[in-house]
Amino acid sequence: MIVLQDVEKTFSGRMKDTPALTKINLAVNDGEFVAIVGPSGCGKSTILNLVAGLTSPTAGTIGYKRLPVPRPNTDVGYMTQHDSLLPWRTARDNIALPLEIARRPKKERRIESERYLELVGLTGFGDHYPSELSGGMKQRVALARTLLYSPKTLLMDEPFGALDAQTRLVLQREFLAIWGQYRKTVLFVTHDLGEAIALADRVVVIGGRPGTIIADLEVPLARPRDVLEVQGTEAFVGLYRRVAELLGITWNRAKTDGASRVLNE
């Protein structure tokens, strides 16, 4: 579905150029869930922007469904850490926005937005404005709007990063259930190693500046899986430790999604 081959990206500034990515080679299969982890500033979000067609690589090629990435890539849905809801529109109308832009009939927009409100567990909140919703609820609305667009691929940039641990765990579970139902291709950026391992099929580790892939690791956890229960398994702990070591993390106590775990020396 997605292929990045020898991709490099340099941002040009008035004073100097800033290289963001170097020699990125990555392939993501149709229906695969791939998480990207790495330190701040290593180019994780830049990879999503390249796949979304919001910017072009300085060198290398990017393919999407065996064709060059269009600008913009309207076949993907992009969800960020911030919900980006329109404050003057209700939850229902925010969700229905893609259909409104597509000039779909009003009745269809209402039926579909209600269906997706139910899908993300917000039945009965369609008439609420963003200011009347909690942070978790707003992210559910943003997720419903992204899914309603019916993209083949979901690009997700720290979508649960701003939430408290309990709400994040709930949304991780619900999102994993939704993904299991629709099996869309997902490219998921996160700073949370536990989140990456609990959700994904593969964890891609990026290091350095400019960022480069230092590991591409299979997640040895069977599906379906519970994001909290898997944290007690040897496979989870082993992969968590390996990724932490690759990133040069030296602390002994690692916090993951509401649970604390000691990484044995």
SULMO-V611793 format. One record per residue. N is the residue number from 1. SS is DSSP state (hx for helix, st for strand, lp for the rest). OMEGA is omega in degrees with one decimal (NA if undefined). Layout:
N,SS,OMEGA + N,SS,OMEGA
//
This chain:
1,lp,-178.9 + 2,st,176.5 + 3,st,172.4 + 4,st,-175.6 + 5,st,179.3 + 6,st,-175.9 + 7,st,173.1 + 8,st,178.8 + 9,st,176.4 + 10,st,177.5 + 11,st,-178.3 + 12,st,177.1 + 13,lp,-178.5 + 14,lp,-176.3 + 15,lp,-178.4 + 16,lp,175.2 + 17,st,-179.6 + 18,st,176.4 + 19,st,-177.6 + 20,st,-177.4 + 21,st,176.3 + 22,st,174.3 + 23,st,177.4 + 24,st,175.0 + 25,st,-174.0 + 26,st,174.9 + 27,st,179.1 + 28,st,-177.5 + 29,lp,177.1 + 30,lp,178.3 + 31,lp,-178.0 + 32,lp,179.3 + 33,st,-177.6 + 34,st,177.2 + 35,st,177.6 + 36,st,178.6 + 37,st,179.1 + 38,st,-178.0 + 39,lp,177.3 + 40,lp,176.2 + 41,lp,-177.4 + 42,lp,175.1 + 43,lp,-178.4 + 44,hx,-178.9 + 45,hx,178.0 + 46,hx,177.3 + 47,hx,178.4 + 48,hx,-179.4 + 49,hx,177.4 + 50,hx,179.3 + 51,hx,179.0 + 52,lp,-179.2 + 53,lp,179.5 + 54,lp,175.2 + 55,lp,-177.4 + 56,lp,177.8 + 57,lp,174.7 + 58,lp,177.2 + 59,st,-179.7 + 60,st,-177.3 + 61,st,176.0 + 62,st,178.2 + 63,st,176.0 + 64,st,-174.8 + 65,lp,174.7 + 66,lp,178.0 + 67,st,175.5 + 68,st,-179.2 + 69,lp,176.4 + 70,lp,178.1 + 71,lp,-8.0 + 72,lp,178.8 + 73,lp,-175.3 + 74,lp,178.8 + 75,lp,-179.6 + 76,st,171.1 + 77,st,-173.6 + 78,st,178.9 + 79,st,-176.7 + 80,lp,179.2 + 81,lp,178.9 + 82,lp,-171.3 + 83,lp,177.6 + 84,lp,177.2 + 85,lp,176.3 + 86,lp,-171.0 + 87,lp,-178.5 + 88,lp,179.6 + 89,lp,176.9 + 90,st,176.8 + 91,hx,-179.4 + 92,hx,-177.7 + 93,hx,174.1 + 94,hx,179.9 + 95,hx,-175.4 + 96,lp,-174.6 + 97,hx,179.5 + 98,hx,179.0 + 99,hx,177.4 + 100,hx,177.7 + 101,hx,178.3 + 102,lp,177.2 + 103,lp,174.4 + 104,lp,-179.0 + 105,lp,-176.6 + 106,hx,179.9 + 107,hx,179.0 + 108,hx,-179.6 + 109,hx,-178.6 + 110,hx,-179.4 + 111,hx,-176.9 + 112,hx,179.5 + 113,hx,176.4 + 114,hx,179.2 + 115,hx,-178.9 + 116,hx,170.8 + 117,hx,177.9 + 118,hx,-177.6 + 119,hx,-178.2 + 120,lp,174.2 + 121,lp,-178.4 + 122,lp,175.8 + 123,lp,-179.6 + 124,lp,-179.5 + 125,lp,-176.3 + 126,lp,-177.2 + 127,lp,179.6 + 128,lp,175.8 + 129,st,-179.2 + 130,hx,-179.9 + 131,hx,-179.9 + 132,hx,-176.9 + 133,lp,174.6 + 134,lp,179.0 + 135,hx,178.8 + 136,hx,178.4 + 137,hx,179.4 + 138,hx,176.8 + 139,hx,175.0 + 140,hx,177.2 + 141,hx,179.3 + 142,hx,178.0 + 143,hx,179.2 + 144,hx,179.0 + 145,hx,179.1 + 146,hx,-179.0 + 147,hx,-179.7 + 148,hx,177.6 + 149,lp,179.8 + 150,lp,178.4 + 151,lp,175.2 + 152,lp,-175.5 + 153,st,175.5 + 154,st,172.0 + 155,st,-172.1 + 156,st,-175.6 + 157,st,-179.2 + 158,lp,-173.7 + 159,lp,-178.6 + 160,lp,-172.2 + 161,lp,-175.9 + 162,lp,-175.0 + 163,lp,175.0 + 164,lp,-171.6 + 165,hx,-177.3 + 166,hx,179.5 + 167,hx,179.0 + 168,hx,179.7 + 169,hx,179.7 + 170,hx,-178.2 + 171,hx,175.2 + 172,hx,179.4 + 173,hx,-177.1 + 174,hx,179.4 + 175,hx,179.3 + 176,hx,177.4 + 177,hx,178.6 + 178,hx,178.2 + 179,hx,178.6 + 180,hx,179.9 + 181,hx,-173.4 + 182,hx,177.4 + 183,lp,173.8 + 184,lp,173.8 + 185,st,-177.3 + 186,st,169.4 + 187,st,-163.8 + 188,st,178.5 + 189,st,178.4 + 190,lp,171.0 + 191,lp,-173.9 + 192,lp,-177.3 + 193,hx,179.0 + 194,hx,177.9 + 195,hx,-179.1 + 196,hx,-176.8 + 197,hx,-177.3 + 198,hx,-174.4 + 199,hx,-161.5 + 200,lp,169.3 + 201,lp,179.2 + 202,st,174.5 + 203,st,177.8 + 204,st,-176.1 + 205,st,179.7 + 206,st,178.5 + 207,st,174.4 + 208,lp,172.8 + 209,lp,4.7 + 210,lp,-175.4 + 211,st,174.9 + 212,st,-178.9 + 213,st,179.3 + 214,st,176.2 + 215,st,175.3 + 216,st,-166.3 + 217,st,172.9 + 218,st,176.4 + 219,lp,-174.3 + 220,lp,-179.7 + 221,lp,-177.4 + 222,lp,172.6 + 223,lp,-3.0 + 224,lp,-177.2 + 225,lp,175.5 + 226,lp,-172.1 + 227,lp,177.4 + 228,lp,-177.3 + 229,hx,-176.6 + 230,hx,-177.7 + 231,hx,177.0 + 232,hx,-176.3 + 233,lp,177.9 + 234,hx,-179.3 + 235,hx,179.2 + 236,hx,-177.3 + 237,hx,-179.4 + 238,hx,179.8 + 239,hx,178.3 + 240,hx,-179.0 + 241,hx,-178.7 + 242,hx,179.2 + 243,hx,178.8 + 244,hx,-180.0 + 245,hx,177.6 + 246,hx,-179.1 + 247,lp,177.7 + 248,lp,178.8 + 249,lp,-171.7 + 250,lp,-179.7 + 251,lp,-176.1 + 252,lp,-177.3 + 253,st,-178.4 + 254,st,-179.3 + 255,st,-179.6 + 256,st,169.5 + 257,lp,174.6 + 258,lp,-179.7 + 259,st,177.6 + 260,st,-176.1 + 261,st,178.3 + 262,st,175.6 + 263,lp,-177.0 + 264,lp,177.9 + 265,lp,NA
//
